[in-house]
Amino acid sequence: MEPVILVHGGAGAISDDAKAQELLAGVKGAAKTGYKVLTSGGGVVDAVEAAVRSMEDEEIFNAGLGSVLNLEGEVEMDASIMVGSDLSAGAVTVVKDIKNPISLARLVMDKTDHVLLAAEGAKKFAQLHKVVPLQPGALVTDASKKALAKWREKQVEASAELGTVGAVGIDSDGGLAAATSTGGRQGKLAGRSSDTCMIGSGTYADDNIGAVSTTGHGETIAKFCLAHSIIKAMERGQSAEEATQNCVELMTKRLNNTAGAITLSNRGEVGVAFSTNRMSWAYQKGDHLYFGIDKNERHIEKV
Amino acid sequence: MEPIVLVHGGAGDIPDSRVPLKLNGVKKAASIGYRVLKRGGSVVDAVEEAVKSMEDDEAFNAGYGSVLNLDGEVEMDATIMIGANLNSGGVTVVKDIAHPISLARLVMERTPHFLLAGEGANRFAKVQGVPTLPAGSLVSKYAREALEDFKKHGDNRTEIGEKGVGTVGAVAIDSKGRMAAATSTGGINGKMVGRSSDTSIIGSGTYADDNVGAVSTTGHGESIARFCLAHAIIYEMKNGSSAAVATANTLKAMTEKLKNTAGAIAISKGGDLGIDFTSKRMAWAYQIKDEIHFGIEHGQHTKEKAKN
């Protein structure tokens, strides 16, 4: 099996072309980071975690640093991670002041009998495992403050300019993993939890079938159980590309809201689809990097 | 379509002493839900009322009578979903609220969101005029003893030794074929503070789609979440399986794969029912016309005339 690391930097309107270029640079970097981990002795879970961490650390993405703000001007984050070998999973929701929620989600998976920790409990768990919380406000950026102010003025259901980040990976033995992380929706109520912490909506991985990470209008993704729907479609024989395209389309038609997803089948095939205006994505396979952000756009570069 | 309200009171290792309490509780809940439908209420009203009656009932691990977390406190999860438009609402790790299922419904109806957690959920409750109970009001004697038991023997179970307790849920279909599902829980005995469950996850604890069916699950929460149990059952029904076959097969697959037990109730869009569990017991009941059907043991299906 040829190892692959496929990432997305969020589905949304992304009307600013300059931002689009930054997002592309970010996802390309994340795919390379994940791929390097995978091909230098790291496991597939390490690889997707590393790819997502790199995007959490970059201000341009709506995850970790640079997360959108809730109604009270604070950052509350969700993340989930899943291993295809035995369906182990871990997630956190509405957690504050943690630099890398995806790593905290991984700790939930590795160090507890649970799959999801919320709010204060999640933060306490972090401290128990020597993860030092940041100063309150450390993850708030000028850009996110400005964005919230603009949103308050308009008070409109702003189609997410920024989106969730995620990664799926397959190693040389066919082992799969998926990881997703987000700051959620602009101006959301305090405590608003998202599809990103939900196994089956934001994230899913099963070595018998494939791995998926989703992004876009969270409420819609959750109602449709998008990740699990794509998995089930592949189980019934659809290719990664067909399953992703069909499920995203079905969801969009039924619920009138948009989203995107990245998928790997257990044979290493790639699926990328989105009904939003744009979705930044990139994957590395061998020494080639594939990437895009607009519909039907697909570039290839030698690494 | 003949209206039906089908409820469960939790799957697990229910001890003999708790069996009568559970059976009485689920029969009462099913008839309460059914009465709502008969008097012109919606399917959402029906499942909400059925679940509320079990949240009030100490015999069940939801609302009052919820199991405790490691700090000795009650933290609850609940979700509700409408089959007509897939709208849903949920709360997770919410404290000191008598009816988490009603709060979940408010999230669905009064916010653009589908799930509120922790402090945020409690604050939303206050803003909505939902009373906050004094701290500790939902802690029952049995739950306290169950936690002591856990601290001594260190074993997370949804149904504990002498203190049988489990998640509750309801699914319903009305005369027009509209469906809803609702699930509510106190979680797992001795869980970590902040531990959220399958019951707060659409697709795991709860699902409803008028094109397919409605499902509510119960049992080992982490396994249910990893398997996306409710959605997996829905998927089988979508592909032509009856509610009974979909429920049985999916539960079997989950239990085989993840080595943990669960139970589920389901209604298909044709009105046929699925009731199954791989745990030792699961209390369930449904009302159709003037008959109440119920059971708790494997293979048990008892019928009696409804009292209302």
Boltz contact constraints between the chains, C-beta under 6 A:
constraints:
  - contact:
      token1: [A, 87]
      token2: [B, 226]
      max_distance: 6.0
  - contact:
      token1: [A, 89]
      token2: [B, 226]
      max_distance: 6.0
  - contact:
      token1: [A, 93]
      token2: [B, 117]
      max_distance: 6.0
  - contact:
      token1: [A, 94]
      token2: [B, 117]
      max_distance: 6.0
  - contact:
      token1: [A, 114]
      token2: [B, 195]
      max_distance: 6.0
  - contact:
      token1: [A, 115]
      token2: [B, 222]
      max_distance: 6.0
  - contact:
      token1: [A, 115]
      token2: [B, 225]
      max_distance: 6.0
  - contact:
      token1: [A, 116]
      token2: [B, 196]
      max_distance: 6.0
  - contact:
      token1: [A, 117]
      token2: [B, 194]
      max_distance: 6.0
  - contact:
      token1: [A, 117]
      token2: [B, 195]
      max_distance: 6.0
  - contact:
      token1: [A, 118]
      token2: [B, 92]
      max_distance: 6.0
  - contact:
      token1: [A, 118]
      token2: [B, 93]
      max_distance: 6.0
  - contact:
      token1: [A, 118]
      token2: [B, 117]
      max_distance: 6.0
  - contact:
      token1: [A, 118]
      token2: [B, 118]
      max_distance: 6.0
  - contact:
      token1: [A, 118]
      token2: [B, 194]
      max_distance: 6.0
  - contact:
      token1: [A, 118]
      token2: [B, 196]
      max_distance: 6.0
  - contact:
      token1: [A, 119]
      token2: [B, 117]
      max_distance: 6.0
  - contact:
      token1: [A, 119]
      token2: [B, 118]
      max_distance: 6.0
  - contact:
      token1: [A, 119]
      token2: [B, 194]
      max_distance: 6.0
  - contact:
      token1: [A, 121]
      token2: [B, 193]
      max_distance: 6.0
  - contact:
      token1: [A, 121]
      token2: [B, 194]
      max_distance: 6.0
  - contact:
      token1: [A, 122]
      token2: [B, 194]
      max_distance: 6.0
  - contact:
      token1: [A, 189]
      token2: [B, 111]
      max_distance: 6.0
  - contact:
      token1: [A, 190]
      token2: [B, 120]
      max_distance: 6.0
  - contact:
      token1: [A, 191]
      token2: [B, 116]
      max_distance: 6.0
  - contact:
      token1: [A, 191]
      token2: [B, 117]
      max_distance: 6.0
  - contact:
      token1: [A, 191]
      token2: [B, 118]
      max_distance: 6.0
  - contact:
      token1: [A, 191]
      token2: [B, 120]
      max_distance: 6.0
  - contact:
      token1: [A, 191]
      token2: [B, 121]
      max_distance: 6.0
  - contact:
      token1: [A, 192]
      token2: [B, 113]
      max_distance: 6.0
  - contact:
      token1: [A, 193]
      token2: [B, 115]
      max_distance: 6.0
  - contact:
      token1: [A, 193]
      token2: [B, 117]
      max_distance: 6.0
  - contact:
      token1: [A, 198]
      token2: [B, 201]
      max_distance: 6.0
  - contact:
      token1: [A, 199]
      token2: [B, 225]
      max_distance: 6.0
  - contact:
      token1: [A, 200]
      token2: [B, 203]
      max_distance: 6.0
  - contact:
      token1: [A, 200]
      token2: [B, 228]
      max_distance: 6.0
  - contact:
      token1: [A, 200]
      token2: [B, 231]
      max_distance: 6.0
  - contact:
      token1: [A, 219]
      token2: [B, 114]
      max_distance: 6.0
  - contact:
      token1: [A, 222]
      token2: [B, 114]
      max_distance: 6.0
  - contact:
      token1: [A, 222]
      token2: [B, 202]
      max_distance: 6.0
  - contact:
      token1: [A, 223]
      token2: [B, 86]
      max_distance: 6.0
  - contact:
      token1: [A, 225]
      token2: [B, 203]
      max_distance: 6.0
  - contact:
      token1: [A, 225]
      token2: [B, 231]
      max_distance: 6.0
  - contact:
      token1: [A, 228]
      token2: [B, 203]
      max_distance: 6.0
  - contact:
      token1: [A, 228]
      token2: [B, 228]
      max_distance: 6.0
  - contact:
      token1: [A, 228]
      token2: [B, 231]
      max_distance: 6.0
  - contact:
      token1: [A, 232]
      token2: [B, 235]
      max_distance: 6.0
